[in-house]
Amino acid sequence: MVALKRPALVALMLLVASSALLADARESYRQGLEAYERQDYQEAARLFTRAIAEDPEASGLLSGALLRRYTPHLYLGLSLAQLGLCREAVRALDESERQGKVRDRELESLRSARNRCQRLVEDVEAAAGTAAEISDGAAAVAYELARLETLPVLRSVWRSGNPSFAERKEEAAALLTEARNRIEAGQQALDRNLVEEGASLARQATERYESLTADAEAARDRLQSRVRARLEELGGLADQTEQEARFVRSRFGPLPREIAEVVEVTEASIEVARRADEGTSLALIDQLENELRASLRRLRGAVQAPPEELMDAAAALFRGDYARVEELLSERQYRDGRAAEQACLLLAAARYGSLRAEGATDEDQASGVREVLDRCTTPPSRVELPARYFAPELRALWSSLRSAESTTAPE
């Protein structure tokens, strides 16, 4: 037995392996041709693919009874074309023609199949392009609808109604998603019918989006008109409340702490209400109006009208009927501190006017006023006398008495 050197041994092993692979490729190819003849194109494509994996290059006539050239790419392309997998078929047929082992009759079949596939691809791609344009148009309307959805004026009504705007949008979105899926699937499978089904669904989605957008715009316009009307009402209420708050500040002298707090809260409510604009929802306008009305009620409750006898006493004072003031107020006791202060002030002013009318001296006038104040349960030490209603002499006397009171007050 002859001993082989290592390089020769390796070469021999590769040759044996190559021969085995070649035999496997030829067997797969033979079985593939049988499957092709019986029109089992799925099996044929599988076997030709396996043959190509084992030996991708075409060759001349095969030995044995087969009497066929080894052209696996040709028959793979023809099988794929029968299956409608035209993109893959064109690639396989192009490769077969490049290898140059196809006979004239087979070359005619190759080119015929390739032309059919190319026309199918072009036809489906054109249909898919049209369908994509319809789908993009639906998406553009959907984008406009999404912008409307973000408007504060529509937020409160977006999920109301049956069906609601939200439900109608979800239905349109589902249609558009299904349309895109069918278009893509039809494009992949080169199924024009599937692509056209997707285009039809995209048209339906567009119609639904357009109808919904029109309804949402109408609702927006209607609600914005109501918002403008409500803003006018809110502005009028704010003006009224501001006027009453300003009156309280200007007419009631130094405000007692509890009234001052109510006025401050009222003014804060007015400021918040004035910041409302056409982007404010109706629900928020309702809330602002309720808060403003509540503030106005608190303001009016805190600054109640004086008791009727105080009003009568003030009227008697200003017409010079000092005895009537004494008659109305000298025996009255008030639990409300401000009413007690006002009664004390009216009595002191009446005593001053009476003494002055009698021609009493300044000292007697001051003594008389001081006597009234000493009898008051709540002297009006914090009250300034408005110049509009009280004589300068009384105001000067009043100021001096208050100064004396503050210097003699216990520590």
C-alpha positions in Angstrom: 0.0 0.0 0.0 1.4 3.4 -1.0 1.7 5.9 1.9 0.4 9.5 1.0 2.0 12.6 2.2 -0.2 15.0 4.2 -1.0 17.6 1.5 -2.0 14.9 -0.9 -4.2 13.3 1.8 -6.0 16.6 2.4 -6.6 17.1 -1.3 -8.0 13.6 -1.6 -10.3 14.2 1.4 -11.6 17.5 -0.1 -12.2 15.8 -3.4 -14.2 13.0 -1.8 -16.2 15.6 0.2 -16.8 17.7 -2.9 -18.0 14.7 -4.9 -20.4 13.8 -2.1 -21.8 17.4 -2.0 -22.1 17.4 -5.8 -24.0 14.1 -5.7 -26.3 15.5 -3.0 -26.9 18.6 -5.1 -27.7 16.6 -8.2 -30.1 14.4 -6.2 -31.9 17.5 -4.8 -32.1 18.9 -8.3 -33.5 15.7 -9.7 -36.2 15.5 -7.0 -36.9 19.2 -7.6 -37.6 18.6 -11.3 -40.0 15.8 -10.4 -41.9 18.1 -8.1 -41.9 20.8 -10.7 -43.3 18.4 -13.3 -46.2 17.4 -11.0 -46.8 21.2 -10.3 -45.8 20.9 -6.6 -44.1 24.3 -6.8 -43.7 24.7 -3.0 -41.7 21.4 -2.7 -39.9 22.1 -5.9 -38.7 25.6 -4.6 -37.6 23.9 -1.4 -35.5 21.3 -3.2 -34.0 23.7 -5.7 -33.0 26.0 -2.8 -31.3 23.0 -1.1 -29.5 22.1 -4.4 -28.2 25.7 -4.7 -27.0 25.6 -1.1 -25.0 22.4 -2.0 -23.8 23.6 -5.4 -24.8 27.1 -6.6 -23.1 27.0 -10.0 -24.9 25.8 -13.2 -23.2 23.2 -15.4 -23.6 21.3 -18.6 -25.4 18.1 -19.2 -25.7 15.7 -16.3 -24.6 12.2 -16.7 -27.0 9.3 -16.4 -30.6 9.1 -17.4 -31.4 12.7 -16.3 -30.1 14.2 -19.6 -30.6 17.7 -18.2 -28.4 20.7 -17.6 -27.8 21.6 -13.9 -29.7 25.0 -13.8 -31.2 25.2 -10.3 -31.6 29.0 -10.3 -33.8 28.7 -13.4 -36.2 26.3 -12.0 -36.2 27.9 -8.6 -37.2 31.2 -10.3 -39.9 29.4 -12.4 -41.3 27.7 -9.2 -41.3 31.0 -7.3 -43.1 32.7 -10.1 -45.8 30.1 -10.0 -46.1 30.7 -6.3 -46.5 34.5 -6.8 -43.2 35.3 -5.1 -42.1 37.4 -7.9 -39.4 39.5 -6.3 -37.5 36.4 -5.3 -38.3 34.8 -8.7 -36.8 37.8 -10.6 -33.6 37.5 -8.5 -33.3 33.8 -9.2 -34.0 34.2 -12.9 -31.5 37.0 -13.3 -28.8 34.8 -11.6 -29.7 31.9 -13.9 -29.3 34.1 -17.0 -26.0 35.5 -15.7 -24.5 32.0 -15.3 -25.2 31.4 -19.0 -26.1 27.7 -19.0 -29.8 28.1 -20.0 -30.8 26.7 -23.4 -32.7 28.9 -25.9 -36.1 27.3 -25.2 -35.6 27.6 -21.5 -34.3 31.2 -21.9 -37.6 32.0 -23.5 -39.5 30.6 -20.5 -37.1 32.5 -18.2 -37.8 35.8 -19.8 -41.5 35.3 -20.1 -41.8 34.4 -16.4 -39.6 37.3 -15.4 -41.6 39.8 -17.5 -44.9 38.6 -15.9 -43.4 39.0 -12.5 -41.9 42.4 -13.2 -45.3 43.6 -14.5 -47.0 42.2 -11.4 -44.5 43.9 -9.1 -44.9 47.2 -11.0 -48.7 46.9 -10.9 -48.9 46.2 -7.2 -46.3 48.9 -6.4 -48.4 51.4 -8.3 -51.6 50.4 -6.5 -49.7 50.5 -3.2 -48.5 54.0 -4.0 -52.0 55.2 -4.6 -53.2 53.5 -1.4 -50.4 55.0 0.6 -51.4 58.5 -0.6 -55.0 57.8 0.6 -53.6 56.6 3.9 -51.4 59.7 4.3 -54.4 61.9 3.6 -56.3 60.2 6.4 -53.4 60.7 8.7 -53.3 64.4 7.8 -56.9 64.8 8.8 -56.2 62.8 12.0 -53.4 65.2 12.8 -55.8 68.2 12.5 -58.3 66.4 14.7 -55.6 65.8 17.4 -54.9 69.5 17.4 -58.6 70.2 18.1 -58.7 67.6 20.8 -56.1 69.6 22.8 -58.3 72.7 23.0 -59.4 73.4 26.5 -62.9 74.4 25.3 -63.4 70.9 23.9 -61.8 68.9 26.7 -64.9 68.9 28.8 -67.1 67.5 26.0 -64.6 65.2 24.2 -65.8 62.0 26.0 -69.5 63.0 26.3 -72.3 61.8 23.9 -73.0 58.4 22.4 -70.9 57.8 20.5 -68.5 60.4 21.9 -65.8 62.2 19.9 -63.2 60.0 21.7 -65.1 56.8 20.6 -65.4 58.0 17.0 -61.8 58.9 16.9 -60.8 55.4 18.1 -63.0 53.8 15.4 -61.4 55.9 12.7 -57.9 55.1 14.0 -58.7 51.4 14.0 -59.8 51.6 10.4 -56.6 53.4 9.4 -54.4 50.9 11.2 -56.2 48.0 9.4 -55.9 49.8 6.1 -52.1 50.2 6.5 -51.7 46.6 7.6 -53.5 45.4 4.5 -51.6 47.7 2.2 -48.3 46.5 3.6 -49.4 42.8 3.5 -50.6 43.1 -0.1 -47.3 44.8 -1.1 -45.3 42.0 0.5 -47.4 39.3 -1.1 -47.9 41.1 -4.4 -51.6 40.8 -3.9 -53.3 43.8 -5.6 -56.7 42.9 -4.2 -55.4 43.1 -0.7 -53.8 46.4 -1.4 -57.1 47.7 -2.9 -58.9 46.5 0.2 -56.5 48.6 2.3 -57.1 51.6 0.1 -60.9 51.2 0.6 -60.5 51.1 4.3 -58.2 54.2 4.2 -61.0 56.1 2.3 -63.5 55.1 5.0 -61.1 56.2 7.7 -60.7 59.6 5.9 -64.4 60.0 5.7 -64.8 59.3 9.4 -62.0 61.6 10.4 -63.4 64.4 8.2 -66.9 64.0 9.6 -65.6 64.0 13.1 -63.4 67.0 12.5 -66.3 69.0 11.1 -68.4 68.1 14.1 -65.6 69.0 16.5 -65.1 72.3 14.8 -68.8 73.1 15.1 -68.7 72.2 18.8 -65.7 74.4 19.2 -67.3 77.4 17.6 -70.5 76.8 19.6 -68.7 76.4 22.9 -66.4 79.4 22.2 -69.5 81.5 21.6 -70.8 80.4 25.0 -67.5 81.0 26.6 -67.4 84.6 25.3 -70.9 85.2 26.7 -70.0 83.7 30.0 -66.8 85.8 30.1 -68.9 88.9 29.7 -71.1 87.8 32.6 -68.0 87.0 34.7 -66.5 90.4 33.9 -69.7 92.2 34.9 -69.8 90.3 38.2 -66.1 91.1 38.8 -66.8 94.8 38.1 -69.7 94.8 40.6 -67.7 92.9 43.3 -64.7 95.2 42.8 -66.9 98.3 43.1 -68.4 97.0 46.4 -64.9 96.1 47.8 -63.6 99.6 46.8 -66.6 101.2 48.5 -65.9 99.2 51.7 -62.3 100.3 51.7 -63.1 104.0 51.1 -66.1 104.4 53.3 -65.5 102.5 56.4 -62.2 104.1 57.6 -59.6 101.8 59.1 -61.1 98.3 58.5 -61.5 95.9 61.4 -59.2 92.9 61.0 -62.1 90.5 60.2 -63.5 92.8 57.5 -60.1 93.5 56.0 -59.5 89.8 55.6 -62.8 89.4 53.8 -61.9 92.3 51.5 -58.5 90.8 50.7 -60.0 87.4 49.8 -62.6 89.1 47.7 -60.0 91.1 45.8 -58.0 87.9 45.2 -61.1 86.3 43.7 -61.6 89.3 41.4 -57.9 89.1 40.2 -58.2 85.3 39.4 -61.6 85.9 37.6 -60.1 88.6 35.4 -57.4 86.3 34.2 -60.0 84.1 32.4 -59.9 84.2 28.6 -61.4 82.4 25.6 -59.1 79.4 26.3 -60.8 78.9 29.7 -63.2 76.0 29.9 -66.9 76.5 30.7 -66.4 74.4 33.8 -63.6 76.6 35.1 -65.6 79.8 34.3 -68.5 78.3 36.4 -66.1 77.6 39.2 -64.7 81.2 39.1 -68.1 82.7 39.0 -69.2 80.6 42.0 -66.1 81.6 43.9 -66.7 85.3 43.1 -70.4 85.1 44.2 -69.3 83.5 47.4 -66.7 86.2 48.0 -69.4 88.9 47.4 -71.8 87.2 49.8 -69.1 87.1 52.5 -68.2 90.8 51.8 -71.9 91.9 52.1 -72.3 89.7 55.2 -69.2 91.2 56.9 -70.3 94.8 56.1 -74.0 94.8 57.1 -76.1 97.9 57.0 -76.2 99.7 60.4 -79.3 99.2 62.6 -82.3 101.3 61.6 -82.2 103.5 64.7 -78.6 104.3 63.9 -79.6 105.4 60.5 -82.5 107.5 62.0 -80.1 109.0 64.6 -77.6 110.0 61.9 -80.3 111.7 59.9 -81.5 113.5 63.0 -77.9 114.6 63.7 -77.4 116.1 60.3 -80.6 118.1 60.5 -79.7 119.4 63.9 -82.3 117.5 66.0 -79.8 116.6 68.8 -82.6 115.7 71.2 -83.8 113.1 68.8 -80.4 111.5 68.7 -80.4 111.3 72.6 -83.9 109.9 72.5 -83.0 107.1 70.0 -79.6 106.1 71.4 -79.0 107.0 75.0 -80.6 103.8 76.3 -79.5 101.5 73.6 -76.9 98.7 74.1 -75.3 97.0 71.1 -73.5 93.7 71.1 -71.9 94.4 67.8 -68.7 96.4 68.4 -68.9 98.5 65.3 -72.6 99.5 65.9 -71.7 100.4 69.5 -68.8 102.6 68.2 -71.1 104.3 65.7 -73.8 104.9 68.4 -71.2 106.4 70.7 -69.9 108.7 68.0 -73.4 109.9 67.1 -74.2 110.7 70.8 -70.9 112.5 71.3 -71.5 114.6 68.1 -75.1 115.4 69.2 -73.8 116.5 72.7 -71.2 118.7 71.0 -73.8 120.2 68.6 -76.3 120.8 71.5 -73.7 122.6 73.7 -72.4 124.6 70.8 -76.0 125.8 69.9 -76.4 126.8 73.6 -73.2 128.9 73.4 -71.2 126.8 75.8 -67.5 127.5 76.1 -64.9 125.3 74.3 -64.0 123.8 77.7 -67.7 122.9 78.4 -68.0 121.4 74.9 -65.0 119.2 75.4 -66.2 118.2 78.9 -69.6 117.3 77.5 -68.1 115.2 74.7 -65.7 113.5 77.2 -68.7 112.7 79.5 -70.5 110.9 76.6 -67.4 108.9 75.7 -66.9 107.9 79.3 -70.4 106.4 79.3 -69.9 104.5 76.1 -69.3 100.7 76.5 -67.2 100.8 73.3 -65.7 104.2 72.6 -64.9 104.8 68.9 -61.2 105.4 69.4 -60.3 104.0 66.0 -62.8 106.0 64.0 -61.7 109.1 62.0 -64.4 111.7 61.5 -64.9 112.4 57.8 -64.5 116.1 57.0 -67.5 115.8 54.7 -69.9 115.3 57.6 -68.4 116.9 60.7 -67.4 120.4 61.5 -63.7 121.3 61.8 -64.1 122.3 65.4 -65.5 118.9 66.4 -62.9 117.1 64.4 -60.1 119.0 66.1 -61.7 118.3 69.5 -62.1 114.7 68.6 -58.4 114.4 67.6 -57.3 116.0 70.9 -59.5 113.7 73.0 -58.0 110.7 71.1 -54.5 111.9 71.7 -55.2 112.4 75.4 -56.7 108.9 75.6 -53.6 107.3 74.0 -51.2 109.1 76.4 -53.2 108.2 79.5 -53.8 104.6 78.4 -52.4 102.1 80.9 -49.2 100.2 79.9 
